[in-house]
Structures are given as C-alpha cells and as structure tokens.
Amino acid sequence: MPFVTNSVKVEQINFLASAKFTSFTYQVSDAGVTANAQGRKIVPAGSIYPKNDETAVGILLTDVDVTEGPQPGSVLVDAWILEARLPVAPAATAKTAMKAIKFKQVV
C-alpha cells in the first residue's frame, strides 16, 4: 500500500532579472529562524546569506528547510536581482559586500 500525505502549495516570487546566474552550495544555519504555522523552520528564497550586513556572500535561490538543523542551500553569488521583490531589502553594506550581485529596478 502506498504512503500518501497531504500536499502543500508553495508560492515563490521570482526575483531573478536574468536567466544567467552563478550559485554555490553553502550550509544555511538554523539559528534565529522561527517556526511557521506548520511547525517548520523555513529560510525563504531571496534572503541575504549569511546576514544582511558586511558579511553578506549572496542571496538564497530557493527556500531552505532548517527544521532538523543546518542544511545545504543554493546561494547566488553572481546574478541580476530585482531588488523590490526580495523578502527583505538588502542593507547598503550587504550590497557593497556582494560585488557580483547587480540590482535592477522593477519596471
């Protein structure tokens, strides 16, 4: 007999301004992440990695579930980004630190 679970609908806003980008895998920490209504700790796509300050390396490409502890996640290190569509606006120091990330205004 097959095991069947309820499906969950996921919606993600496209914040990429171009189909060309470079991403690398980084370990996404679970520190400071609060659980959602389903009890899952999700770091949303578009979050500045690792922090929204001068230590910024890039931007998460997809959601990362860190409920069970730190997990690998795809981090954009070279891309064109639609800044207005990010879940949190990048700080000026983060923008300076992410030299290969270019920000474009939504038209």
Secondary structure, DSSP 8 states (H G I E B T S, - for coil): ---------------BS-S--EEEEEEE--TT----TTS--EE-TT-EES-SSTT--EEESS-EE-TTS-EEEEEEEEEEEEGGGSSS---HHHHHH-TTEEEE---
